[in-house]
Amino acid sequence: MVLAVTMSSFGEPDVLQISEVETPRPGPGEVLVRVRATALNRADLLQRRGLYPPPPGASEILGLEMAGEVAELGEGVTSVSVGDRVCALLPGGGYAQYACVPAGMLMRLPTNLTFAQGAAIPETFLTAYLNLFVLGRLSPRETVLVHAGASGVGTSAIQLIRLAGANSIVTAGTEAKIERCLSLGAQAGWNYHDGSFVDFVQKYTDGRGANIILDFIGAPYFADNIASLAIDGRLIVIGTMGGTKVEALDLGQLLGRRLQIIGTALRSRSLADKIELTAAFQVFAGDALANGEVVPVIDSVFDWRDVQEAHRYMESNRNTGKIVLNVN
Protein backbone atom coordinates (compact mmCIF):
# COMPACT_ATOMS: atom_id res chain seq x y z
CA MET A 1 0.00 0.00 0.00
CA VAL A 2 1.08 3.58 -0.66
CA LEU A 3 -0.28 7.02 0.21
CA ALA A 4 -2.27 9.25 -2.14
CA VAL A 5 -4.60 12.23 -1.98
CA THR A 6 -8.15 10.92 -2.26
CA MET A 7 -11.59 12.55 -2.16
CA SER A 8 -14.30 11.67 0.34
CA SER A 9 -16.84 13.12 -2.11
CA PHE A 10 -17.08 15.90 -4.68
CA GLY A 11 -17.01 19.43 -3.34
CA GLU A 12 -14.84 22.06 -1.67
CA PRO A 13 -11.14 21.53 -0.84
CA ASP A 14 -11.98 19.97 2.52
CA VAL A 15 -13.04 16.75 0.72
CA LEU A 16 -9.35 16.09 0.00
CA GLN A 17 -7.49 13.73 2.33
CA ILE A 18 -4.43 11.49 2.34
CA SER A 19 -5.29 7.79 2.39
CA GLU A 20 -3.76 4.41 1.68
CA VAL A 21 -4.31 3.02 -1.83
CA GLU A 22 -3.08 -0.02 -3.70
CA THR A 23 0.46 0.26 -5.04
CA PRO A 24 0.27 0.66 -8.83
CA ARG A 25 2.06 -1.96 -10.92
CA PRO A 26 3.65 -1.14 -14.28
CA GLY A 27 2.38 -3.07 -17.27
CA PRO A 28 4.31 -3.81 -20.47
CA GLY A 29 5.89 -0.63 -21.79
CA GLU A 30 5.24 1.24 -18.54
CA VAL A 31 7.44 2.57 -15.76
CA LEU A 32 6.69 2.92 -12.05
CA VAL A 33 7.89 6.29 -10.75
CA ARG A 34 8.42 7.30 -7.13
CA VAL A 35 6.74 10.70 -7.22
CA ARG A 36 8.69 13.45 -5.46
CA ALA A 37 6.57 16.42 -6.58
CA THR A 38 3.35 17.11 -8.44
CA ALA A 39 1.60 20.33 -9.45
CA LEU A 40 -1.89 21.78 -9.42
CA ASN A 41 -3.93 22.49 -12.54
CA ARG A 42 -7.35 24.04 -13.07
CA ALA A 43 -8.55 20.61 -14.19
CA ASP A 44 -7.86 19.34 -10.65
CA LEU A 45 -10.25 21.92 -9.22
CA LEU A 46 -12.95 20.95 -11.70
CA GLN A 47 -12.46 17.23 -11.10
CA ARG A 48 -12.65 17.79 -7.35
CA ARG A 49 -16.07 19.38 -7.90
CA GLY A 50 -17.24 16.51 -10.09
CA LEU A 51 -17.18 18.61 -13.26
CA TYR A 52 -14.25 17.02 -15.13
CA PRO A 53 -14.06 13.23 -14.88
CA PRO A 54 -10.81 11.48 -15.85
CA PRO A 55 -10.64 9.74 -19.23
CA PRO A 56 -11.78 6.09 -19.32
CA GLY A 57 -9.18 3.85 -17.72
CA ALA A 58 -7.28 6.69 -16.05
CA SER A 59 -6.64 6.91 -12.33
CA GLU A 60 -9.36 8.58 -10.25
CA ILE A 61 -6.57 10.22 -8.21
CA LEU A 62 -5.99 13.89 -9.03
CA GLY A 63 -2.77 15.08 -10.63
CA LEU A 64 -1.89 15.60 -14.30
CA GLU A 65 1.89 15.81 -13.95
CA MET A 66 4.73 14.74 -11.71
CA ALA A 67 8.47 14.49 -11.26
CA GLY A 68 10.37 11.76 -9.50
CA GLU A 69 12.67 8.76 -9.81
CA VAL A 70 12.18 5.61 -11.84
CA ALA A 71 11.44 2.83 -9.35
CA GLU A 72 10.56 -0.16 -11.52
CA LEU A 73 10.53 -1.04 -15.22
CA GLY A 74 7.67 -2.81 -16.94
CA GLU A 75 8.26 -5.52 -19.51
CA GLY A 76 10.13 -4.34 -22.60
CA VAL A 77 11.26 -0.96 -21.27
CA THR A 78 14.88 -0.13 -22.15
CA SER A 79 14.78 3.65 -22.64
CA VAL A 80 15.28 4.48 -18.94
CA SER A 81 16.88 2.87 -15.90
CA VAL A 82 15.90 2.55 -12.26
CA GLY A 83 16.97 5.70 -10.45
CA ASP A 84 16.67 8.05 -13.45
CA ARG A 85 15.21 11.47 -12.65
CA VAL A 86 12.15 12.08 -14.86
CA CYS A 87 9.00 14.11 -15.24
CA ALA A 88 5.86 13.35 -17.21
CA LEU A 89 2.36 14.32 -18.17
CA LEU A 90 -0.32 12.06 -16.68
CA PRO A 91 -4.02 11.42 -17.37
CA GLY A 92 -4.38 11.32 -13.56
CA GLY A 93 -2.70 9.87 -10.49
CA GLY A 94 -0.04 12.49 -9.76
CA TYR A 95 -1.15 13.23 -6.20
CA ALA A 96 0.38 9.98 -4.95
CA GLN A 97 3.67 8.48 -3.81
CA TYR A 98 3.87 6.27 -6.90
CA ALA A 99 2.48 6.52 -10.42
CA CYS A 100 2.68 4.34 -13.54
CA VAL A 101 3.64 6.09 -16.77
CA PRO A 102 4.07 4.83 -20.35
CA ALA A 103 7.80 4.98 -21.03
CA GLY A 104 7.26 7.16 -24.10
CA MET A 105 5.75 9.89 -21.95
CA LEU A 106 8.82 10.32 -19.76
CA MET A 107 11.07 13.34 -20.04
CA ARG A 108 14.47 13.21 -18.40
CA LEU A 109 14.79 15.90 -15.76
CA PRO A 110 17.87 18.07 -16.42
CA THR A 111 20.38 18.08 -13.56
CA ASN A 112 19.96 21.83 -13.10
CA LEU A 113 16.29 21.43 -12.15
CA THR A 114 14.77 20.28 -8.87
CA PHE A 115 11.89 17.83 -8.62
CA ALA A 116 9.59 20.77 -7.80
CA GLN A 117 10.67 22.48 -11.01
CA GLY A 118 10.28 19.25 -12.94
CA ALA A 119 6.70 18.87 -11.74
CA ALA A 120 5.95 22.33 -13.09
CA ILE A 121 6.99 21.43 -16.65
CA PRO A 122 4.75 18.80 -18.30
CA GLU A 123 1.19 20.13 -18.29
CA THR A 124 1.96 23.79 -18.86
CA PHE A 125 4.75 23.50 -21.39
CA LEU A 126 3.12 20.71 -23.39
CA THR A 127 -0.17 22.63 -23.43
CA ALA A 128 1.63 25.77 -24.60
CA TYR A 129 3.62 23.89 -27.24
CA LEU A 130 0.53 22.09 -28.57
CA ASN A 131 -1.47 25.28 -28.94
CA LEU A 132 1.27 27.53 -30.24
CA PHE A 133 2.98 25.25 -32.73
CA VAL A 134 0.79 22.24 -33.55
CA LEU A 135 -2.57 24.01 -33.64
CA GLY A 136 -1.52 27.65 -33.93
CA ARG A 137 1.29 27.15 -36.45
CA LEU A 138 3.26 30.00 -34.90
CA SER A 139 5.84 31.59 -37.17
CA PRO A 140 8.75 33.90 -36.26
CA ARG A 141 7.81 37.57 -35.88
CA GLU A 142 4.12 36.83 -35.40
CA THR A 143 2.35 38.31 -32.36
CA VAL A 144 0.52 36.20 -29.78
CA LEU A 145 -1.91 37.62 -27.22
CA VAL A 146 -1.68 35.44 -24.11
CA HIS A 147 -4.55 35.86 -21.69
CA ALA A 148 -3.82 34.97 -18.06
CA GLY A 149 -0.18 35.61 -18.89
CA ALA A 150 0.96 34.98 -15.31
CA SER A 151 -0.63 31.53 -15.12
CA GLY A 152 1.37 28.34 -15.47
CA VAL A 153 0.51 27.93 -19.15
CA GLY A 154 0.88 31.67 -19.71
CA THR A 155 4.40 31.91 -18.30
CA SER A 156 5.40 28.82 -20.29
CA ALA A 157 3.88 30.17 -23.51
CA ILE A 158 5.69 33.50 -23.18
CA GLN A 159 9.04 31.72 -23.04
CA LEU A 160 8.30 29.38 -25.96
CA ILE A 161 7.13 32.34 -28.05
CA ARG A 162 10.40 34.12 -27.31
CA LEU A 163 12.37 30.98 -28.15
CA ALA A 164 10.58 30.81 -31.52
CA GLY A 165 11.51 34.39 -32.41
CA ALA A 166 7.92 35.64 -32.14
CA ASN A 167 6.33 38.32 -29.96
CA SER A 168 3.94 38.03 -27.03
CA ILE A 169 1.64 40.51 -25.34
CA VAL A 170 -0.37 39.57 -22.27
CA THR A 171 -3.32 40.34 -20.06
CA ALA A 172 -3.12 39.85 -16.30
CA GLY A 173 -4.87 41.08 -13.17
CA THR A 174 -2.13 43.05 -11.38
CA GLU A 175 0.81 45.21 -12.36
CA ALA A 176 3.13 42.82 -10.51
CA LYS A 177 1.93 39.93 -12.69
CA ILE A 178 2.43 42.01 -15.82
CA GLU A 179 5.98 42.87 -14.73
CA ARG A 180 6.72 39.18 -14.23
CA CYS A 181 5.46 38.44 -17.73
CA LEU A 182 7.69 41.19 -19.14
CA SER A 183 10.68 39.71 -17.32
CA LEU A 184 10.04 36.38 -19.10
CA GLY A 185 9.98 37.98 -22.54
CA ALA A 186 6.55 39.51 -23.13
CA GLN A 187 6.67 42.82 -24.97
CA ALA A 188 3.68 44.53 -23.34
CA GLY A 189 0.87 43.86 -20.91
CA TRP A 190 -2.69 45.00 -20.14
CA ASN A 191 -4.37 44.93 -16.74
CA TYR A 192 -7.80 43.45 -17.46
CA HIS A 193 -9.29 45.42 -14.58
CA ASP A 194 -8.84 48.49 -16.81
CA GLY A 195 -11.46 47.23 -19.27
CA SER A 196 -11.40 46.02 -22.86
CA PHE A 197 -8.04 45.00 -24.28
CA VAL A 198 -8.95 45.69 -27.93
CA ASP A 199 -7.37 49.15 -28.14
CA PHE A 200 -4.24 47.87 -26.38
CA VAL A 201 -3.81 45.08 -28.95
CA GLN A 202 -4.50 47.36 -31.90
CA LYS A 203 -2.06 49.98 -30.61
CA TYR A 204 0.72 47.45 -30.02
CA THR A 205 0.28 45.83 -33.44
CA ASP A 206 -0.18 49.11 -35.36
CA GLY A 207 -3.74 48.12 -36.15
CA ARG A 208 -2.94 44.70 -37.58
CA GLY A 209 -4.17 42.63 -34.61
CA ALA A 210 -2.76 39.51 -33.01
CA ASN A 211 -1.95 36.50 -35.16
CA ILE A 212 -2.80 34.06 -32.35
CA ILE A 213 -4.79 34.48 -29.16
CA LEU A 214 -4.52 31.94 -26.33
CA ASP A 215 -7.70 32.29 -24.28
CA PHE A 216 -8.60 30.68 -20.96
CA ILE A 217 -11.61 32.88 -20.18
CA GLY A 218 -14.15 31.99 -22.85
CA ALA A 219 -17.45 33.76 -23.42
CA PRO A 220 -16.76 37.15 -21.74
CA TYR A 221 -13.69 37.69 -23.95
CA PHE A 222 -15.07 36.28 -27.18
CA ALA A 223 -16.19 39.47 -28.91
CA ASP A 224 -13.02 41.36 -27.99
CA ASN A 225 -10.90 38.38 -29.06
CA ILE A 226 -12.50 38.39 -32.51
CA ALA A 227 -12.00 42.16 -32.76
CA SER A 228 -8.33 41.75 -31.77
CA LEU A 229 -7.36 39.14 -34.38
CA ALA A 230 -5.34 39.90 -37.48
CA ILE A 231 -6.29 38.65 -40.92
CA ASP A 232 -5.79 34.86 -40.89
CA GLY A 233 -5.74 35.05 -37.08
CA ARG A 234 -6.27 32.00 -34.89
CA LEU A 235 -8.27 32.12 -31.66
CA ILE A 236 -7.37 29.08 -29.56
CA VAL A 237 -9.80 28.42 -26.72
CA ILE A 238 -7.94 26.60 -23.94
CA GLY A 239 -10.45 27.18 -21.14
CA THR A 240 -13.80 28.72 -20.29
CA MET A 241 -13.24 30.06 -16.79
CA GLY A 242 -15.66 32.93 -17.45
CA GLY A 243 -18.41 30.98 -19.17
CA THR A 244 -19.25 28.91 -22.24
CA LYS A 245 -22.22 30.60 -23.92
CA VAL A 246 -21.54 33.27 -26.54
CA GLU A 247 -24.53 35.50 -27.25
CA ALA A 248 -23.76 36.29 -30.89
CA LEU A 249 -21.23 35.50 -33.58
CA ASP A 250 -21.00 37.39 -36.85
CA LEU A 251 -19.81 34.76 -39.30
CA GLY A 252 -19.06 37.54 -41.74
CA GLN A 253 -16.06 38.49 -39.61
CA LEU A 254 -14.70 34.96 -39.85
CA LEU A 255 -15.13 34.89 -43.61
CA GLY A 256 -13.98 38.42 -44.29
CA ARG A 257 -10.76 38.15 -42.29
CA ARG A 258 -10.27 34.38 -42.70
CA LEU A 259 -10.32 33.80 -38.95
CA GLN A 260 -10.11 30.42 -37.23
CA ILE A 261 -11.59 29.42 -33.87
CA ILE A 262 -9.90 26.33 -32.44
CA GLY A 263 -11.05 24.40 -29.40
CA THR A 264 -8.40 22.37 -27.64
CA ALA A 265 -7.87 19.88 -24.82
CA LEU A 266 -4.72 17.97 -23.94
CA ARG A 267 -6.01 15.44 -21.41
CA SER A 268 -8.41 13.71 -23.80
CA ARG A 269 -5.86 13.24 -26.60
CA SER A 270 -4.70 9.74 -27.43
CA LEU A 271 -1.58 8.28 -25.84
CA ALA A 272 0.09 8.20 -29.27
CA ASP A 273 -0.60 11.93 -29.71
CA LYS A 274 0.80 12.71 -26.27
CA ILE A 275 3.96 10.68 -26.89
CA GLU A 276 4.50 12.45 -30.21
CA LEU A 277 3.88 15.83 -28.57
CA THR A 278 6.29 15.04 -25.73
CA ALA A 279 9.04 14.09 -28.19
CA ALA A 280 8.49 17.20 -30.32
CA PHE A 281 8.60 19.48 -27.28
CA GLN A 282 11.87 17.95 -26.10
CA VAL A 283 13.45 18.53 -29.50
CA PHE A 284 12.27 22.15 -29.49
CA ALA A 285 12.96 23.16 -25.88
CA GLY A 286 14.99 20.41 -24.19
CA ASP A 287 18.33 22.19 -24.52
CA ALA A 288 16.77 25.50 -23.44
CA LEU A 289 15.49 23.88 -20.25
CA ALA A 290 18.85 22.27 -19.56
CA ASN A 291 20.81 25.50 -19.99
CA GLY A 292 18.36 27.74 -18.15
CA GLU A 293 17.18 29.73 -21.17
CA VAL A 294 13.66 28.47 -20.43
CA VAL A 295 12.57 27.92 -16.82
CA PRO A 296 9.45 26.53 -15.15
CA VAL A 297 7.94 29.37 -13.15
CA ILE A 298 6.88 28.36 -9.64
CA ASP A 299 4.72 30.57 -7.47
CA SER A 300 4.70 28.44 -4.34
CA VAL A 301 5.48 24.97 -3.00
CA PHE A 302 3.20 23.24 -0.49
CA ASP A 303 3.70 20.02 1.43
CA TRP A 304 1.14 17.63 -0.01
CA ARG A 305 -0.43 17.28 3.42
CA ASP A 306 -1.51 20.90 2.92
CA VAL A 307 -3.29 20.07 -0.35
CA GLN A 308 -6.53 21.66 0.84
CA GLU A 309 -4.74 24.96 1.42
CA ALA A 310 -3.03 24.68 -1.98
CA HIS A 311 -6.39 24.26 -3.73
CA ARG A 312 -7.84 27.25 -1.90
CA TYR A 313 -4.83 29.30 -2.92
CA MET A 314 -5.26 28.41 -6.60
CA GLU A 315 -8.95 29.26 -6.42
CA SER A 316 -8.03 32.74 -5.12
CA ASN A 317 -6.20 33.45 -8.42
CA ARG A 318 -3.22 34.95 -6.60
CA ASN A 319 -0.52 32.77 -8.13
CA THR A 320 2.04 33.74 -10.74
CA GLY A 321 3.20 30.48 -12.26
CA LYS A 322 2.75 26.99 -10.90
CA ILE A 323 1.62 25.74 -7.50
CA VAL A 324 3.61 22.62 -6.58
CA LEU A 325 3.08 19.89 -4.01
CA ASN A 326 6.10 18.14 -2.50
CA VAL A 327 5.24 14.47 -2.05
CA ASN A 328 6.92 12.64 0.82
NORDADA-V659384 format. One record per residue. N is the residue number from 1. RES is the residue in one letter. SS is DSSP state (2 for helix, 1 for strand, 0 for the rest). PSI is psi in radians with two decimals (* if undefined). D_FIRST is the distance of its C-alpha to the first C-alpha in Angstrom with 2 decimals. Layout:
N RES SS PSI D_FIRST
N RES SS PSI D_FIRST
This chain:
1 M 0 2.58 0.00
2 V 1 3.00 3.80
3 L 1 2.56 7.03
4 A 1 2.76 9.76
5 V 1 2.14 13.21
6 T 1 3.01 13.81
7 M 1 2.29 17.22
8 S 0 -0.42 18.46
9 S 0 -3.11 21.45
10 F 0 2.57 23.80
11 G 0 -2.56 26.04
12 E 0 3.00 26.63
13 P 2 -0.42 24.26
14 D 2 -0.05 23.42
15 V 2 -0.19 21.25
16 L 1 2.43 18.61
17 Q 1 2.78 15.81
18 I 1 2.21 12.53
19 S 1 2.90 9.71
20 E 1 2.40 6.03
21 V 1 2.91 5.57
22 E 0 2.45 4.82
23 T 0 2.19 5.07
24 P 0 2.61 8.86
25 R 0 2.26 11.28
26 P 0 2.33 14.78
27 G 0 -3.07 17.70
28 P 0 2.32 21.26
29 G 0 0.05 22.58
30 E 1 2.89 19.31
31 V 1 2.41 17.62
32 L 1 2.21 14.09
33 V 1 2.32 14.74
34 R 1 1.89 13.23
35 V 1 2.23 14.56
36 R 1 -0.42 16.91
37 A 1 2.59 18.87
38 T 1 3.08 19.37
39 A 1 2.70 22.48
40 L 0 2.58 23.81
41 N 0 2.74 26.05
42 R 2 -0.57 28.34
43 A 2 -0.57 26.45
44 D 2 -0.71 23.44
45 L 2 -0.71 25.89
46 L 2 -0.75 27.27
47 Q 2 -0.67 23.98
48 R 2 -0.55 23.04
49 R 0 -0.01 26.38
50 G 0 0.31 25.92
51 L 0 -0.05 28.59
52 Y 0 1.39 26.87
53 P 0 2.65 24.38
54 P 0 2.76 22.36
55 P 0 2.73 24.04
56 P 0 2.29 23.44
57 G 0 -0.19 20.32
58 A 0 2.78 18.85
59 S 0 2.49 15.62
60 E 0 -0.22 16.31
61 I 0 2.42 14.66
62 L 0 2.85 17.62
63 G 0 1.92 18.66
64 L 0 0.11 21.24
65 E 1 2.78 21.17
66 M 1 2.88 19.41
67 A 1 2.55 20.22
68 G 1 -2.72 18.33
69 E 1 2.43 18.26
70 V 1 2.18 17.89
71 A 1 -0.52 15.04
72 E 1 2.49 15.63
73 L 1 2.34 18.54
74 G 0 2.98 18.81
75 E 0 2.29 21.89
76 G 0 -0.01 25.14
77 V 0 2.13 24.09
78 T 0 -0.07 26.69
79 S 0 -0.33 27.28
80 V 0 2.93 24.75
81 S 0 2.76 23.36
82 V 0 2.32 20.24
83 G 0 -0.25 20.73
84 D 0 2.46 22.88
85 R 1 2.20 22.86
86 V 1 2.88 22.68
87 C 1 2.81 22.64
88 A 1 2.65 22.55
89 L 1 2.52 23.26
90 L 0 2.65 20.58
91 P 0 -0.14 21.17
92 G 0 2.92 18.20
93 G 0 0.09 14.65
94 G 0 -0.43 15.86
95 Y 0 1.04 14.66
96 A 1 2.86 11.15
97 Q 0 -0.47 10.00
98 Y 1 2.57 10.09
99 A 1 2.52 12.54
100 C 1 2.38 14.47
101 V 1 2.34 18.21
102 P 1 2.36 21.31
103 A 2 -0.58 22.97
104 G 2 -0.25 26.17
105 M 2 -0.19 24.75
106 L 1 2.43 23.98
107 M 1 2.28 26.50
108 R 1 2.36 26.88
109 L 0 2.05 26.83
110 P 0 2.60 30.25
111 T 0 -0.35 30.43
112 N 0 -0.08 32.35
113 L 0 2.49 29.53
114 T 0 2.96 26.61
115 F 2 -0.66 23.10
116 A 2 -0.75 24.17
117 Q 2 -0.68 27.22
118 G 2 -0.66 25.37
119 A 2 -0.36 23.21
120 A 0 0.03 26.56
121 I 0 -0.94 28.03
122 P 2 -0.98 26.66
123 E 2 -0.81 27.22
124 T 2 -0.82 30.42
125 F 2 -0.67 32.13
126 L 2 -0.65 31.40
127 T 2 -0.81 32.58
128 A 2 -0.76 35.66
129 Y 2 -0.79 36.41
130 L 2 -0.85 36.12
131 N 2 -0.56 38.45
132 L 2 -0.78 40.92
133 F 2 -0.70 41.44
134 V 2 -0.89 40.26
135 L 2 -0.72 41.41
136 G 0 -0.31 43.80
137 R 0 0.82 45.47
138 L 0 2.34 46.14
139 S 0 2.72 49.13
140 P 0 2.51 50.41
141 R 0 -0.06 52.54
142 E 0 2.85 51.25
143 T 1 2.29 50.20
144 V 1 2.24 46.87
145 L 1 2.07 46.48
146 V 1 1.88 42.90
147 H 0 2.72 42.16
148 A 0 0.87 39.54
149 G 0 -0.44 40.31
150 A 0 0.04 38.20
151 S 0 3.06 34.97
152 G 2 -0.86 32.32
153 V 2 -0.68 33.87
154 G 2 -0.84 37.31
155 T 2 -0.53 37.05
156 S 2 -0.76 35.66
157 A 2 -0.74 38.44
158 I 2 -0.77 41.13
159 Q 2 -0.67 40.23
160 L 2 -0.62 40.07
161 I 2 -0.79 43.40
162 R 2 -0.75 44.93
163 L 2 -0.53 43.65
164 A 0 -0.04 45.33
165 G 0 0.40 48.64
166 A 0 -3.12 48.64
167 N 1 2.50 49.05
168 S 1 2.48 46.82
169 I 1 2.69 47.81
170 V 1 2.79 45.40
171 T 1 2.57 45.17
172 A 1 2.97 43.16
173 G 0 -0.16 43.41
174 T 0 2.76 44.58
175 E 2 -0.58 46.88
176 A 2 -0.70 44.20
177 K 2 -0.70 41.95
178 I 2 -0.75 44.95
179 E 2 -0.67 45.72
180 R 2 -0.71 42.22
181 C 2 -0.73 42.69
182 L 2 -0.63 46.07
183 S 2 -0.41 44.62
184 L 2 -0.19 42.30
185 G 0 -0.07 45.28
186 A 0 2.58 46.25
187 Q 0 -0.49 50.02
188 A 1 2.78 50.41
189 G 1 2.71 48.60
190 W 1 2.24 49.37
191 N 1 2.01 48.14
192 Y 2 -0.24 47.47
193 H 2 -0.25 48.60
194 D 2 0.07 52.08
195 G 0 -2.76 52.28
196 S 0 2.49 52.64
197 F 0 0.01 51.76
198 V 2 -0.87 54.29
199 D 2 -0.65 57.11
200 F 2 -0.82 54.82
201 V 2 -0.79 53.71
202 Q 2 -0.67 57.28
203 K 2 -0.79 58.65
204 Y 2 -0.63 56.15
205 T 0 0.21 56.73
206 D 0 0.68 60.52
207 G 0 -0.02 60.30
208 R 0 -0.57 58.47
209 G 0 2.98 55.07
210 A 1 2.47 51.56
211 N 1 -0.63 50.72
212 I 1 2.46 47.06
213 I 1 2.20 45.41
214 L 1 2.00 41.64
215 D 1 2.25 41.13
216 F 0 -0.15 38.14
217 I 0 -0.72 40.29
218 G 1 -2.31 41.78
219 A 2 -0.80 44.65
220 P 2 -0.43 46.19
221 Y 2 -0.08 46.71
222 F 2 -0.89 47.77
223 A 2 -0.78 51.54
224 D 2 -0.58 51.61
225 N 2 -0.83 49.36
226 I 2 -0.74 51.83
227 A 2 -0.36 54.72
228 S 2 -0.08 53.12
229 L 1 2.53 52.62
230 A 1 2.95 55.00
231 I 1 2.37 56.64
232 D 1 0.34 54.04
233 G 1 2.70 51.34
234 R 1 2.05 47.75
235 L 1 2.05 45.85
236 I 1 1.99 42.12
237 V 1 1.87 40.22
238 I 0 -0.54 36.66
239 G 0 2.98 35.98
240 T 0 0.90 37.77
241 M 0 -0.51 36.89
242 G 0 -0.14 40.42
243 G 1 2.84 40.82
244 T 0 -0.31 41.24
245 K 0 2.06 44.75
246 V 0 2.28 47.70
247 E 0 -0.69 51.04
248 A 0 2.58 53.25
249 L 0 2.11 53.28
250 D 0 1.78 56.54
251 L 2 -0.37 56.08
252 G 2 -0.58 59.28
253 Q 2 -0.70 57.52
254 L 2 -0.77 55.01
255 L 2 -0.80 57.86
256 G 2 -0.60 60.28
257 R 2 0.17 57.96
258 R 0 0.86 55.78
259 L 0 2.71 52.59
260 Q 1 2.38 49.13
261 I 1 2.10 46.34
262 I 1 2.12 42.94
263 G 1 2.52 39.77
264 T 0 2.63 36.54
265 A 0 2.36 32.76
266 L 0 -0.71 30.31
267 R 0 -0.64 27.07
268 S 0 -0.01 28.73
269 R 0 2.75 30.28
270 S 0 2.77 29.48
271 L 2 -0.71 27.18
272 A 2 -0.72 30.40
273 D 2 -0.75 32.02
274 K 2 -0.67 29.19
275 I 2 -0.77 29.20
276 E 2 -0.73 32.98
277 L 2 -0.76 32.89
278 T 2 -0.77 30.46
279 A 2 -0.76 32.78
280 A 2 -0.71 35.88
281 F 2 -0.73 34.60
282 Q 2 -0.65 33.83
283 V 2 -0.74 37.34
284 F 2 -0.76 38.87
285 A 2 0.02 37.07
286 G 2 -0.82 35.02
287 D 2 -0.66 37.81
288 A 2 -0.62 38.48
289 L 2 -0.68 34.93
290 A 2 -0.53 35.13
291 N 0 0.07 38.51
292 G 0 0.06 37.90
293 E 0 -0.55 40.34
294 V 0 2.35 37.61
295 V 0 2.45 34.94
296 P 0 2.29 31.98
297 V 0 2.08 33.15
298 I 1 2.23 30.73
299 D 1 -0.85 31.82
300 S 1 2.71 29.15
301 V 1 2.17 25.74
302 F 1 2.59 23.46
303 D 1 2.46 20.41
304 W 2 -0.28 17.67
305 R 2 -0.24 17.62
306 D 2 0.55 21.15
307 V 2 -0.60 20.34
308 Q 2 -0.79 22.64
309 E 2 -0.69 25.44
310 A 2 -0.73 24.95
311 H 2 -0.72 25.36
312 R 2 -0.68 28.42
313 Y 2 -0.77 29.84
314 M 2 -0.70 29.64
315 E 2 -0.33 31.27
316 S 0 -0.15 34.09
317 N 0 0.53 35.05
318 R 0 -0.19 35.71
319 N 0 2.58 33.77
320 T 0 1.86 35.47
321 G 0 -2.83 33.01
322 K 1 2.62 29.24
323 I 1 2.12 26.86
324 V 1 2.56 23.84
325 L 1 2.15 20.52
326 N 1 2.26 19.31
327 V 0 2.15 15.52
328 N 0 * 14.43
